[in-house]
Amino acid sequence: MTGDWRRDRIGAALRGENPTVLRRLTSGFAVMGDVQFLPGYSVLLVDEQDVQRLSDLSRPKRLSFLSDMDQLGEAVERVCRRLDPAFRRVNLEILGNRDPFLHAHVWPRFEWEPVDVVRAPVWLYPRERWSDKQFRLGPQHDELRAAISRELDNLRTMT
């Protein structure tokens, strides 16, 4: 998965050109994370390119974004719980430190994580985890992608 879509993730999603998109949600796009050292890592991208922070959205759109974040988090949790008995929890984060657009991280956490980071923020993982080719999103994650997409569909029909 390479290409110019990474320079404009939201625009590419709006044009149907972002290969990481799982589903279109009410306020944005559920996408798989570029790295999968924690299998199931996903991101919610807002669907407005000029929105940098949650407070840039109108109150209804803010609540919609937070609801979509909850929905993506629940989908990741359900899938990871089913696929891995060592699943612990999901961490939800809106940070906005690096990318200049509103997005929310959905990090599944597992008991098998290294002892020095299992109870720490994901951002404390060694740098090589973030760039190691073995953890890049690719075809080996197709089954996981499909499971999270199905779960998102299931959650939508429940509401």
C-alpha positions as CSV (number, residue, x, y, z in Angstrom):
1,M,0.0,0.0,0.0
2,T,1.9,3.0,-1.3
3,G,1.0,6.0,-3.2
4,D,0.0,9.6,-3.1
5,W,-3.1,8.9,-1.0
6,R,-1.0,9.1,2.2
7,R,-0.4,12.9,1.5
8,D,-4.2,13.5,1.6
9,R,-5.8,10.7,3.4
10,I,-9.2,12.5,3.8
11,G,-9.3,13.7,0.2
12,A,-8.4,10.2,-1.0
13,A,-11.1,8.7,1.2
14,L,-13.7,11.2,-0.2
15,R,-12.6,10.2,-3.7
16,G,-12.7,6.5,-2.9
17,E,-8.9,6.2,-3.4
18,N,-7.8,5.5,0.2
19,P,-7.1,1.7,0.4
20,T,-7.2,1.7,4.2
21,V,-10.9,2.6,4.4
22,L,-13.1,0.0,6.1
23,R,-16.4,1.9,6.1
24,R,-17.9,5.3,5.6
25,L,-19.4,6.4,8.9
26,T,-21.7,9.3,9.7
27,S,-18.9,11.9,10.4
28,G,-16.0,10.3,8.6
29,F,-14.1,7.2,7.7
30,A,-13.1,4.1,9.7
31,V,-9.7,3.1,8.4
32,M,-7.1,0.5,9.3
33,G,-3.9,1.9,10.8
34,D,-0.7,1.8,8.6
35,V,1.0,-0.3,11.2
36,Q,-0.4,-3.4,12.8
37,F,2.0,-4.4,15.6
38,L,-1.2,-4.3,17.7
39,P,-3.6,-6.2,15.3
40,G,-6.8,-4.3,14.7
41,Y,-5.3,-0.8,15.2
42,S,-7.8,1.5,13.4
43,V,-8.3,5.2,13.0
44,L,-11.4,7.4,12.5
45,L,-10.8,10.2,10.0
46,V,-13.1,13.2,10.0
47,D,-14.7,13.8,6.6
48,E,-13.9,17.5,6.4
49,Q,-10.3,18.3,5.3
50,D,-10.0,21.7,7.0
51,V,-11.0,20.4,10.5
52,Q,-8.0,20.2,12.8
53,R,-9.6,19.7,16.2
54,L,-12.8,18.5,17.7
55,S,-13.8,22.1,18.6
56,D,-13.8,23.0,14.9
57,L,-16.9,21.0,14.4
58,S,-20.4,22.1,15.2
59,R,-21.9,20.5,18.3
60,P,-24.0,18.0,16.4
61,K,-21.0,17.0,14.2
62,R,-18.8,16.7,17.3
63,L,-21.3,14.3,18.9
64,S,-21.5,12.4,15.7
65,F,-17.7,12.1,15.5
66,L,-17.5,10.9,19.1
67,S,-20.3,8.4,18.5
68,D,-18.5,7.1,15.4
69,M,-15.3,6.8,17.5
70,D,-17.3,4.7,20.0
71,Q,-18.7,2.5,17.3
72,L,-15.3,1.9,15.7
73,G,-13.9,1.1,19.2
74,E,-16.7,-1.4,19.9
75,A,-16.2,-3.1,16.5
76,V,-12.4,-3.4,17.1
77,E,-13.1,-4.7,20.6
78,R,-15.6,-7.3,19.5
79,V,-13.3,-8.6,16.7
80,C,-10.1,-8.7,18.8
81,R,-11.9,-10.4,21.7
82,R,-13.1,-13.1,19.3
83,L,-9.8,-13.6,17.6
84,D,-7.3,-13.4,20.5
85,P,-8.0,-14.7,24.1
86,A,-5.2,-12.3,25.3
87,F,-7.2,-9.3,24.3
88,R,-7.4,-6.8,27.3
89,R,-9.1,-3.6,26.2
90,V,-9.3,-0.8,23.6
91,N,-7.7,2.6,24.1
92,L,-9.4,5.5,22.3
93,E,-7.3,8.7,21.7
94,I,-7.7,12.0,20.0
95,L,-4.2,13.5,20.0
96,G,-3.6,15.6,16.9
97,N,0.1,16.1,17.5
98,R,1.5,15.0,14.1
99,D,-1.2,15.0,11.5
100,P,-3.0,18.4,11.0
101,F,-6.5,16.9,10.7
102,L,-9.0,15.6,13.3
103,H,-8.7,11.8,13.8
104,A,-9.1,9.3,16.6
105,H,-6.9,6.3,17.3
106,V,-8.4,3.0,18.3
107,W,-5.7,0.8,19.8
108,P,-6.5,-2.8,20.9
109,R,-4.3,-3.9,23.8
110,F,-3.2,-7.5,24.6
111,E,-1.7,-9.4,27.5
112,W,1.1,-10.7,25.2
113,E,2.6,-7.2,24.7
114,P,6.1,-6.6,26.1
115,V,6.0,-6.1,29.8
116,D,7.6,-2.6,29.6
117,V,4.8,-1.3,27.5
118,V,1.7,-3.5,28.1
119,R,0.3,-1.0,30.7
120,A,1.8,2.2,29.1
121,P,0.7,4.4,26.2
122,V,1.2,2.8,22.8
123,W,3.4,5.8,21.9
124,L,6.1,4.4,24.2
125,Y,6.7,1.4,21.9
126,P,10.2,1.4,20.4
127,R,10.6,3.3,17.2
128,E,11.4,0.2,15.2
129,R,7.9,-1.2,15.8
130,W,6.5,1.8,13.9
131,S,8.7,1.2,10.8
132,D,9.3,-2.5,10.8
133,K,8.1,-4.0,7.5
134,Q,6.6,-7.0,9.2
135,F,4.0,-4.8,10.9
136,R,2.9,-2.8,7.8
137,L,-0.7,-3.0,6.8
138,G,-1.0,-5.4,3.9
139,P,-2.8,-8.4,2.4
140,Q,-2.1,-10.5,5.5
141,H,-4.6,-8.3,7.3
142,D,-7.4,-8.8,4.9
143,E,-9.3,-11.2,7.2
144,L,-9.0,-8.8,10.1
145,R,-10.1,-5.9,7.9
146,A,-13.2,-7.8,6.7
147,A,-14.1,-8.8,10.3
148,I,-14.0,-5.2,11.6
149,S,-16.0,-4.1,8.5
150,R,-18.6,-6.7,9.2
151,E,-18.8,-5.7,12.8
152,L,-19.3,-2.1,11.9
153,D,-22.1,-3.2,9.6
154,N,-23.6,-5.2,12.5
155,L,-23.4,-2.3,14.9
156,R,-25.2,0.0,12.5
157,T,-28.1,-2.3,12.1
158,M,-28.4,-2.5,15.9
159,T,-28.9,1.3,16.3
